[in-house]
């Protein structure tokens, strides 16, 4: 598999939920090599780890959807959870497995490179827990593809199984001048009901025109409901320190920098 300066295929041959910049991101090995150092000390990493550890307590099979270099997958494997780490980037999965082998050959962790929209090779009802953290869902291009990924997560969860999802809030852009300018440009897309509403482009670690989808709360709620998932708990976190916002009952859908949502597949 080629990684350095990868050339994406024609648009019609790109995988579901992938555009040329995301293709480049997933095929650039240096990003996996730099991942741990780049995000060292990121405030969200401590906040989401604490939130997950407090809620996913009893060991059971867990799938990490968009594992990166294994931050959560490794931690849960150390706690005795049988983990399947999945990422669209082969380099990220390989780094995760290399970390696991470097720590302990007996860690209950496996890895696979796959598109989160297409997990047909995984048997339905395989997992008690699922993770989709650090805006992995927002990196999937297009609402249809994001809904497909949520439906796949629902399918591979056991009845009663739980998923944790982190996303960024559309309205976090109110807090800076560039963000407010972006929101003004989004007004036209909103009036036209354009499917790219909420997609924000940026240069990310040398990758031009990377896009992350920023969710409005009614949109996210609708997408989860469409997949069959039941929302159990929502943590509204600020954009700077990843702490729960004060007075969360007050306009929380506008004030939060993002949300960590705990949802479940109904059933026993």
C-alpha positions in Angstrom: 0.0 0.0 0.0 1.4 3.4 -1.0 1.5 6.1 1.6 3.8 9.0 0.7 2.2 11.7 -1.4 -0.7 9.4 -2.4 -2.8 10.2 -5.4 -6.5 9.6 -4.8 -8.5 7.7 -7.4 -11.2 9.4 -9.5 -14.1 10.8 -7.4 -16.4 8.0 -8.6 -14.0 5.4 -7.3 -13.5 6.9 -3.8 -15.0 4.7 -1.0 -18.2 5.8 0.6 -17.8 8.7 3.0 -14.4 9.6 1.6 -13.3 12.7 -0.4 -9.8 13.3 -1.8 -8.4 15.1 1.3 -9.6 12.3 3.6 -8.1 9.8 1.2 -4.8 11.6 1.5 -5.1 11.8 5.3 -5.6 8.0 5.6 -2.8 7.2 3.2 -0.1 9.4 4.7 2.0 7.3 7.1 3.7 10.3 8.8 0.4 11.2 10.5 0.3 7.9 12.3 4.0 8.3 13.2 3.4 11.8 14.6 0.0 11.2 16.2 0.9 10.5 19.8 3.4 13.4 20.0 1.0 15.8 18.2 -1.8 15.3 20.6 0.2 14.9 23.8 -1.5 16.7 26.7 -4.7 17.5 24.7 -7.4 18.3 27.3 -10.1 16.3 25.6 -8.1 13.1 25.9 -8.2 13.2 29.7 -11.8 14.3 29.8 -13.1 11.6 27.4 -11.0 8.8 29.1 -12.5 9.7 32.5 -16.1 9.8 31.0 -15.6 6.4 29.3 -14.0 4.7 32.3 -16.8 5.8 34.6 -19.5 4.4 32.3 -17.9 1.4 30.6 -17.0 -0.6 33.7 -17.7 -4.3 33.3 -15.3 -5.9 30.8 -17.0 -7.0 27.6 -16.2 -7.0 23.8 -15.6 -3.5 22.6 -15.1 -2.0 19.1 -13.2 1.2 18.6 -14.5 2.8 15.5 -11.8 5.1 14.3 -9.1 3.9 16.7 -6.3 6.2 15.5 -3.1 5.0 17.2 -5.0 3.1 19.8 -5.4 5.6 22.7 -8.7 4.1 23.9 -8.3 0.6 22.4 -5.1 0.0 24.4 -6.5 1.4 27.6 -9.6 -0.8 27.5 -7.5 -3.9 26.5 -5.3 -3.3 29.5 -8.5 -3.4 31.6 -9.5 -6.8 30.2 -11.9 -5.8 27.5 -11.6 -7.8 24.3 -11.0 -5.0 21.8 -11.3 -4.8 18.0 -9.6 -1.6 16.8 -10.9 -0.3 13.4 -9.6 2.6 11.3 -9.7 3.6 7.6 -5.9 4.2 7.9 -3.8 1.1 7.7 -0.9 3.0 9.2 -3.0 3.9 12.3 -4.1 0.3 12.8 -0.6 -0.9 12.4 0.7 1.6 14.9 -2.0 0.5 17.4 -1.0 -3.2 17.0 2.7 -2.3 17.3 2.0 -0.5 20.6 0.1 -3.5 21.9 2.9 -5.9 21.0 5.4 -3.6 22.5 3.5 -3.6 25.8 2.2 -7.1 26.1 1.8 -9.9 23.7 -1.3 -11.1 25.6 -3.4 -8.0 25.4 -6.8 -8.9 24.1 -6.6 -6.6 21.1 -7.1 -7.1 17.4 -7.0 -4.6 14.5 -8.5 -4.3 11.1 -8.5 -1.6 8.3 -12.0 -0.9 7.2 -14.5 1.7 6.1 -16.8 2.5 9.0 -19.7 2.7 6.5 -19.1 -0.9 5.4 -18.6 -3.4 8.2 -20.4 -6.3 6.6 -17.5 -8.6 7.6 -18.4 -8.2 11.3 -21.1 -10.3 12.6 -24.2 -8.5 14.0 -24.5 -8.3 17.7 -20.8 -8.8 18.3 -20.0 -6.0 20.8 -21.2 -4.9 24.2 -19.5 -1.5 23.7 -18.6 0.8 20.9 -16.5 4.0 20.7 -16.5 6.7 18.0 -14.4 9.4 19.6 -12.5 12.6 18.7 -15.0 13.6 16.0 -14.5 10.5 13.9 -18.1 10.6 12.9 -17.6 14.2 11.7 -14.8 13.1 9.4 -17.1 10.9 7.4 -18.2 12.9 4.3 -21.9 13.3 3.7 -25.0 12.8 5.9 -26.0 9.6 4.1 -22.6 8.0 4.8 -22.6 9.2 8.4 -26.0 7.6 8.9 -24.8 4.5 7.3 -21.9 4.4 9.7 -24.3 4.8 12.7 -26.5 2.1 11.3 -23.5 -0.2 11.1 -22.5 0.6 14.7 -26.1 -0.2 15.8 -26.0 -3.5 13.8 -22.8 -4.8 15.4 -23.8 -3.8 18.9 -25.6 -6.4 21.1 -29.1 -5.6 22.2 -28.5 -3.4 25.2 -25.0 -2.6 24.0 -23.8 1.0 24.5 -21.9 3.4 22.2 -20.0 6.6 23.1 -19.8 9.2 20.3 -17.9 12.5 20.4 -18.8 15.3 17.9 -18.1 19.1 17.5 -20.9 21.6 17.8 -21.8 23.8 14.8 -22.3 26.8 17.1 -18.8 26.7 18.7 -17.9 29.1 15.8 -19.7 31.9 17.6 -16.7 32.3 19.9 -14.2 33.7 17.4 -14.2 36.1 14.4 -13.2 33.6 11.8 -15.9 31.2 13.1 -18.6 33.9 12.9 -17.6 34.7 9.3 -17.9 31.0 8.5 -21.4 31.0 10.2 -22.5 33.9 8.0 -21.5 31.9 4.9 -23.4 29.0 6.2 -26.6 31.0 6.2 -26.9 30.7 2.4 -26.4 27.0 2.6 -29.0 26.7 5.4 -31.6 28.6 3.2 -30.9 26.3 0.3 -30.9 23.2 2.6 -27.6 22.4 1.0 -26.1 19.0 2.0 -22.7 20.5 2.9 -24.2 22.7 5.7 -21.9 22.2 8.7 -18.8 21.0 6.7 -15.8 23.2 7.7 -12.6 23.0 5.6 -9.2 23.6 7.1 -5.5 22.8 6.5 -4.8 20.0 9.0 -1.3 18.8 9.6 -0.3 19.5 6.1 -3.4 18.1 4.4 -5.2 20.8 2.5 -9.0 21.1 2.4 -9.6 18.6 5.2 -13.3 18.7 6.2 -14.9 18.1 9.6 -18.7 18.1 9.9 -19.9 20.2 12.8 -23.3 19.1 14.1 -26.4 21.0 15.2 -28.0 19.2 18.1 -31.3 18.5 16.3 -29.4 17.0 13.4 -27.3 14.7 15.6 -30.3 13.6 17.6 -32.2 12.8 14.3 -29.2 10.8 12.9 -29.0 8.7 16.1 -32.7 8.1 16.1 -32.6 7.2 12.4 -30.0 4.5 13.2 -32.2 3.1 15.9 -30.0 4.3 18.8 -31.5 5.6 22.0 -29.7 8.5 23.7 -29.0 7.8 27.3 -26.8 10.7 28.4 -25.2 13.8 26.9 -22.1 15.5 28.2 -21.8 19.1 27.0 -18.2 20.1 27.0 -16.5 23.4 26.4 -14.2 24.0 23.4 -11.1 25.0 25.3 -10.7 22.8 28.4 -13.1 20.0 27.5 -14.8 20.5 30.9 -18.5 20.2 31.3 -20.0 23.6 30.6 -21.4 25.5 33.7 -25.2 25.7 34.0 -25.7 23.0 31.3 -29.4 23.5 31.3 -29.0 27.1 29.9 -28.8 27.1 26.0 -26.5 24.1 26.0 -27.1 23.3 22.4 -25.5 26.7 21.5 -22.9 27.0 24.2 -21.2 23.6 24.1 -18.0 23.2 22.1 -19.1 19.6 21.5 -20.8 16.7 23.0 -19.9 13.2 24.2 -23.1 11.2 23.7 -23.8 7.9 25.3 -26.4 5.9 23.4 -27.6 2.3 23.3 -29.2 -0.3 21.2 -32.6 -1.0 22.8 -33.2 -4.5 24.0 -31.8 -6.9 26.5 
